[in-house]
Amino acid sequence: MEGQKTSKQWLGELLNRHYADAMRVKAEGGLVAWSTSIAPQELLETMGIYTVYPENHAAAVGARKCAPDLIGFAEGKGYSADICSYARVNLAYMERQSCEAENMPLPDLIFCCNNICSTVVKWYENISRELHIPMILFDLPFNHSREISAQNVKYIKGQILEAIVRLEEITGRAFDYDRFREVMRISTETADWWKKASLLARAKPSPLNGFDLFNYMATIVCMRGTREGNELFKLWHDELLERKEKGLGPWKDGEEKYRVMWDGIACWPYLSDTYKILKKNGVNMVTSTYPDSWYIMYEEDDLDGMARAYSSIYVNRNLEFGVDNIIGIVRDFQLDGIIFHSNRSCKFMDFRQFEVQRRVEAATGVASVIFDGDQTDPRAFSPAQYETRIQALVEMMENRKAKGGAEA
C-alpha cells in the first residue's frame, strides 16, 4: 500500500493513471481494447491487452458536465436521441477523439458482452465496422428461469474458449493458463472485498455514504483483475469497518434519519444535486441494485463457474428474481424507502420498474418513488421534479415510521 493515503485519494490517482497508461500503451504500439463494463476481462488481462471501458468513460464525461457537446455531435450525425446516451457520447468521441474530460485511445479490438443490455451489440458493431477492427462478442442468453441452466453455462463456456483462440490469433501469442488462474483469483478476491465493503452499510447508522458506491464503481469496472484494485477495495473495507466500530454515520454534519436503496444508474451530470437533496432531508442511500453487478464470484480455474457468474448479472435475470432480490435488500439493510431511477437511456433495466415497485411494496410495505432521468443526457432530468419526489418519499417514510413501520 502506498504511504498513508486514504482509499478515496488512491482511487482518484488510480483512475487518472488508468487513462494515462492507456494513452502510453497505445503510443508505444501496444494493443488496446474497448470493452463493455461486465465482460470476461480476465482474458484480456491474461493476454496483457490494455482495456478501457466506454461506459466508464461516458460516465466520467457526464459527471464533468461535458456530455452535451458530444451528444449533440452524435445526434447531428443521425443517431437518435432515443438510444443510450453512453452510446451517443462514445460514438461521438470515437470520431472526435478528444473531449474536455478524460481522453482515451482508439481501440485495436472490441470486447462486447450483452449481459447488461442489447444496445451494446449494435453500438460496438458500429465501432468495429467504422474502425475496421476485430470484435469478440459474448452472447449471454437472458435467464427466464430462476436458476442458470446447464445449457446456458455450456453455451457461454464455449464462447470463452473460442475467445481465447481469437485472442491468440490477434496477439500472435499463446494463452498463459497459469497467468489466467492468477487473474481469476485476483478478480474474485477483488469482487469479494467490494462486496464486503458495501455490506458494511447494513450497520445503523451506516458508515457508508452510499453515493460513494458510484464513485468507487469506476474502479471495480476497470481494475477488478489487478492487484492495485484488490488492495484498494481491501483498504476501503478496512476504513469502513473502523467507522462502523466507532459508530460513525455517513456524514460529519448530519444524522442518518432514513435509509434508502437506489435502483438504477446514477444521473452523472447531476450526481452532486441528487446527493445533496437526499442529505438535506437526512436520507442516506445505503445500497443499490446496480453496483452489486460486479460481484463476479467463481472458483479459481472453474470455467463453468465463470460462465455462470457472468450470466448472473441482475439485469440478465427474470422478474421474479429481481423482485425477490430487492425484497431481500429491503429487509437486510432495514430500508425505509426505495428510489427508482427511470433512466431514459436504459430501457432494459427500467421497463419493469413499475411492476417491481408494486410487488416489493405489497411484500414489504416499504415506501418508494420513481423519478425520470438519464445517466448522461442532462436534458432528461429535472432537479425540481426530483426534489418533489424525494419530499414525497420523506413524507411516506415518516408516516410509515409513525405507524410502526410494520411489513404488509
C-alpha positions in Angstrom: 0.0 0.0 0.0 1.3 3.5 -0.8 2.0 5.6 2.2 -0.9 6.6 4.4 -3.3 7.6 1.6 -7.0 7.1 2.1 -8.8 4.9 -0.3 -10.5 7.9 -1.8 -7.2 9.6 -2.5 -5.8 6.5 -4.0 -9.0 6.0 -6.1 -8.5 9.3 -7.8 -4.9 8.6 -8.6 -5.6 5.1 -10.0 -8.3 6.5 -12.3 -6.1 9.2 -13.6 -3.3 6.7 -14.1 -5.7 4.3 -15.9 -6.3 6.7 -18.8 -2.7 8.0 -18.9 -1.4 4.4 -19.1 -3.9 3.6 -21.9 -2.6 6.5 -23.9 1.0 5.5 -23.2 0.4 1.8 -24.2 -1.2 2.9 -27.4 1.7 5.3 -28.2 4.2 2.5 -27.6 2.5 0.2 -30.0 0.7 -2.0 -27.5 -2.8 -3.3 -28.0 -5.8 -1.5 -26.5 -9.3 -3.0 -26.2 -12.6 -1.2 -25.6 -14.9 -3.4 -23.5 -18.4 -3.4 -22.1 -18.4 -2.9 -18.3 -19.2 -6.5 -17.2 -17.3 -8.8 -19.6 -14.7 -11.5 -19.0 -11.9 -9.0 -18.5 -9.8 -11.9 -17.2 -9.0 -13.0 -20.7 -7.7 -9.5 -21.7 -5.7 -9.1 -18.5 -4.1 -12.5 -19.1 -3.0 -11.5 -22.6 -1.7 -8.2 -21.5 -4.1 -6.2 -23.6 -4.8 -2.8 -22.0 -8.5 -2.4 -21.6 -10.6 0.8 -21.2 -14.4 0.9 -20.8 -16.5 3.3 -22.9 -19.4 3.2 -20.3 -16.9 4.3 -17.6 -15.5 7.0 -19.9 -19.0 8.3 -20.8 -20.0 8.4 -17.1 -16.9 10.5 -16.4 -17.7 12.8 -19.3 -21.3 13.1 -17.9 -20.1 13.8 -14.3 -17.8 16.6 -15.6 -20.7 18.1 -17.5 -19.1 17.6 -20.9 -21.7 15.3 -22.4 -24.0 17.8 -24.2 -21.3 18.7 -26.8 -20.7 15.0 -27.7 -24.3 14.1 -27.6 -25.2 17.0 -29.9 -22.4 15.9 -32.3 -23.7 12.3 -32.4 -27.3 13.4 -32.9 -26.1 15.7 -35.7 -24.6 12.6 -37.4 -28.0 10.9 -37.3 -28.0 8.9 -34.1 -31.4 9.1 -32.4 -32.0 10.8 -29.1 -33.8 7.6 -28.0 -30.7 5.4 -27.9 -28.4 5.1 -24.9 -26.6 8.3 -24.1 -23.5 6.4 -23.2 -23.5 5.2 -26.8 -24.1 8.7 -28.2 -21.2 10.1 -26.1 -18.9 7.2 -27.1 -19.7 7.2 -30.8 -19.1 10.9 -31.0 -15.8 10.6 -29.1 -14.7 7.9 -31.5 -14.8 10.4 -34.3 -13.7 13.5 -32.4 -11.0 11.7 -30.3 -11.0 14.4 -27.8 -13.2 15.9 -25.0 -12.8 18.3 -22.1 -13.0 15.3 -19.6 -10.7 12.3 -19.9 -9.2 11.2 -23.2 -8.7 7.6 -24.1 -7.0 6.0 -27.2 -8.9 4.4 -30.0 -9.1 0.6 -29.7 -7.4 -2.2 -31.6 -10.2 -4.6 -30.8 -13.7 -4.6 -29.4 -14.8 -6.9 -26.5 -18.6 -7.0 -26.1 -20.8 -8.9 -23.7 -24.6 -8.4 -23.9 -25.4 -9.5 -20.3 -26.0 -5.8 -19.4 -28.2 -4.8 -22.3 -28.8 -5.5 -26.0 -27.9 -2.0 -27.2 -24.2 -2.6 -26.7 -24.2 -5.2 -29.6 -25.1 -2.7 -32.3 -23.2 0.1 -30.6 -20.0 -2.0 -30.6 -20.6 -3.4 -34.0 -20.6 0.2 -35.3 -17.2 0.8 -33.7 -15.8 -2.4 -35.2 -17.0 -1.6 -38.7 -16.0 2.0 -38.7 -12.5 1.4 -37.3 -12.1 -1.9 -39.2 -11.0 -3.8 -36.1 -12.0 -7.2 -34.8 -14.9 -7.7 -32.4 -15.3 -10.5 -29.9 -18.9 -10.9 -28.8 -20.2 -12.9 -25.8 -23.8 -13.7 -26.3 -25.3 -14.4 -22.8 -28.9 -15.6 -23.0 -31.5 -14.0 -20.8 -32.3 -16.2 -17.8 -36.1 -16.8 -17.9 -35.8 -19.5 -15.2 -34.8 -18.8 -11.7 -31.5 -20.9 -12.0 -28.8 -20.5 -14.6 -29.4 -23.6 -16.8 -26.6 -26.1 -17.6 -27.3 -25.5 -21.3 -26.6 -21.7 -20.9 -23.4 -22.4 -18.9 -22.2 -24.8 -21.7 -23.0 -22.2 -24.4 -21.2 -19.4 -22.6 -18.2 -21.5 -21.7 -17.8 -22.4 -25.3 -17.7 -18.7 -26.2 -15.0 -18.1 -23.6 -12.8 -20.9 -25.1 -13.4 -19.5 -28.6 -12.4 -16.0 -27.4 -9.1 -17.4 -26.1 -8.4 -18.8 -29.6 -9.3 -15.5 -31.2 -7.1 -13.6 -28.8 -4.2 -15.9 -29.6 -4.7 -15.1 -33.3 -4.9 -11.4 -32.7 -1.8 -11.2 -30.5 0.2 -13.9 -32.1 0.9 -15.3 -28.6 -0.2 -18.4 -26.7 -2.6 -18.1 -23.9 -0.9 -18.4 -20.5 -3.2 -20.6 -18.4 -1.1 -20.1 -15.2 -1.4 -16.4 -15.5 -5.1 -16.9 -16.3 -5.6 -18.7 -13.0 -3.8 -15.9 -11.1 -6.0 -13.3 -12.7 -9.1 -15.3 -11.9 -8.1 -15.5 -8.2 -7.3 -11.7 -8.1 -10.6 -10.9 -9.8 -12.7 -12.9 -7.4 -10.8 -11.6 -4.3 -11.3 -8.0 -5.5 -15.1 -8.6 -6.1 -15.3 -10.1 -2.6 -13.7 -7.1 -1.0 -16.0 -4.9 -3.0 -19.0 -6.9 -1.7 -17.7 -7.0 1.9 -17.2 -3.2 1.9 -20.7 -2.5 0.6 -22.3 -4.9 3.1 -20.9 -2.8 6.0 -23.7 -0.3 5.1 -26.1 -2.7 6.8 -25.0 -1.2 10.1 -27.1 1.5 11.8 -26.0 4.2 11.3 -24.3 3.2 8.0 -20.6 4.1 7.9 -21.1 4.5 4.2 -22.5 7.4 2.3 -24.0 5.3 -0.5 -23.1 7.7 -3.3 -19.5 6.6 -2.7 -20.6 3.3 -4.3 -21.0 5.2 -7.5 -17.6 6.8 -7.1 -15.7 3.6 -6.4 -17.7 1.7 -9.1 -15.4 3.2 -11.8 -12.5 1.2 -10.3 -14.3 -2.1 -9.8 -15.1 -1.8 -13.6 -11.6 -1.2 -14.8 -9.3 -2.8 -12.2 -11.1 -5.9 -10.9 -8.4 -8.1 -12.3 -5.4 -6.1 -11.0 -3.5 -6.2 -7.7 -4.0 -2.5 -7.2 -7.7 -2.9 -7.5 -7.6 -5.7 -5.0 -5.6 -3.6 -2.5 -7.9 -0.5 -3.0 -11.1 -2.3 -2.1 -9.5 -4.1 0.9 -8.4 -0.7 2.2 -11.9 0.8 1.6 -13.4 -2.2 3.5 -11.0 -1.6 6.4 -11.7 2.1 6.6 -15.5 1.4 6.6 -15.1 -1.3 9.3 -13.2 1.2 11.5 -16.0 3.7 11.1 -18.6 1.1 11.9 -16.8 0.0 15.1 -16.7 3.6 16.2 -20.4 4.0 15.5 -19.8 6.8 12.9 -22.5 7.6 10.4 -22.2 8.7 6.8 -21.8 12.4 7.4 -19.9 14.6 9.9 -22.6 17.3 9.9 -25.9 15.4 9.7 -27.9 12.5 11.1 -29.0 9.4 9.1 -32.8 9.7 9.5 -33.9 7.5 6.6 -32.2 4.6 4.8 -33.0 4.0 1.1 -31.9 1.9 -1.9 -31.3 3.5 -5.3 -32.4 1.3 -8.2 -30.6 2.0 -11.5 -27.7 4.0 -12.8 -26.7 7.4 -11.3 -27.6 10.7 -13.0 -23.9 11.5 -13.6 -24.4 15.2 -14.7 -26.5 15.7 -11.5 -24.6 13.5 -9.1 -23.9 16.3 -6.6 -27.5 17.7 -6.9 -29.2 14.3 -6.3 -26.9 13.6 -3.4 -27.3 17.0 -1.7 -31.1 16.8 -1.9 -31.1 13.5 -0.1 -28.6 14.6 2.5 -30.6 17.8 3.2 -33.5 15.5 4.1 -31.4 13.2 6.2 -31.8 10.4 3.6 -28.8 8.1 3.1 -28.6 5.8 0.1 -27.1 2.8 1.8 -27.3 0.4 -1.1 -28.2 -0.1 -4.7 -29.1 -2.9 -7.2 -26.6 -1.5 -9.7 -23.1 -1.7 -8.2 -23.7 -5.3 -7.0 -23.4 -6.4 -10.6 -19.6 -6.6 -10.2 -19.8 -9.2 -7.6 -18.5 -11.8 -10.1 -17.6 -14.9 -8.0 -16.4 -18.3 -9.1 -13.7 -20.8 -8.0 -10.2 -20.5 -9.5 -9.8 -22.4 -12.7 -13.5 -23.1 -12.9 -14.7 -22.0 -16.4 -18.2 -23.3 -15.7 -18.4 -21.2 -12.6 -17.1 -18.2 -14.5 -19.6 -18.7 -17.3 -22.4 -18.9 -14.7 -21.2 -15.8 -12.8 -21.2 -13.6 -15.9 -24.7 -14.8 -16.7 -26.0 -14.0 -13.2 -26.0 -10.2 -13.6 -29.1 -8.7 -12.1 -30.4 -7.2 -15.3 -30.0 -10.6 -17.0 -32.3 -12.3 -14.6 -36.1 -12.7 -14.7 -38.7 -10.5 -13.0 -39.3 -12.9 -10.0 -35.5 -13.0 -9.3 -35.4 -9.2 -9.4 -38.3 -8.7 -7.1 -37.1 -11.3 -4.6 -33.6 -9.7 -4.7 -35.0 -6.3 -3.7 -37.3 -7.7 -1.0 -34.2 -9.3 0.5 -32.3 -6.0 0.3 -35.1 -4.1 2.0 -35.0 -6.5 4.9 -31.3 -7.0 5.1 -30.5 -3.3 5.1 -33.5 -2.3 7.1 -34.6 0.2 4.5 -37.2 2.9 4.9 -37.6 3.5 1.2 -36.6 2.9 -2.4 -35.7 5.4 -5.1 -36.3 4.1 -8.6 -34.5 6.0 -11.4 -36.4 5.6 -14.6 -33.5 6.1 -16.8 -34.4 7.2 -20.4 -31.2 5.6 -21.7 -31.6 2.2 -20.1 -35.0 0.8 -21.0 -33.8 -2.8 -20.5 -33.2 -2.0 -16.8 -36.2 0.2 -16.3 -39.2 -1.1 -18.3 -40.2 -3.4 -15.5 -39.8 -0.9 -12.6 -43.4 -0.2 -12.0 -44.2 -3.9 -11.6 -41.2 -4.4 -9.4 -42.3 -1.4 -7.3 -45.8 -2.8 -7.0 -44.7 -6.3 -5.9 -42.0 -5.1 -3.5 -44.4 -2.7 -1.8 -47.0 -5.4 -1.5 -44.5 -7.7 0.1 -42.7 -5.3 2.5 -44.8 -2.1 2.7 -41.7 -0.1 2.0 -42.2 3.5 0.6 -40.9 4.2 -2.9 -40.9 6.8 -5.7 -39.9 6.8 -9.3 -38.3 9.8 -10.9 -37.4 10.5 -14.6 -33.8 11.0 -15.6 -30.9 9.8 -17.7 -27.4 8.5 -16.9 -25.6 11.1 -19.1 -28.0 13.3 -21.0 -28.9 16.3 -18.7 -32.0 17.2 -20.9 -34.0 14.2 -19.4 -33.6 15.3 -15.8 -35.5 17.9 -13.8 -34.0 18.8 -10.4 -37.3 20.3 -9.4 -39.2 17.0 -10.2 -36.5 15.0 -8.4 -36.7 17.1 -5.2 -40.5 16.9 -5.2 -40.4 13.1 -5.5 -37.8 13.0 -2.6 -40.0 15.2 -0.5 -43.0 12.9 -1.1 -40.8 9.9 -0.2 -39.8 11.5 3.0 -43.4 12.1 3.9 -44.3 8.5 3.2 -41.3 7.2 5.2 -42.2 9.4 8.1 -45.8 8.3 8.1 -44.7 4.6 7.9 -42.4 5.1 10.9 -45.2 6.8 12.8 -47.3 3.7 12.3 -44.6 1.4 13.4 -43.1 0.5 10.0 -44.7 -2.9 10.1 -44.4 -5.0 6.9 -47.6 -5.8 5.0 
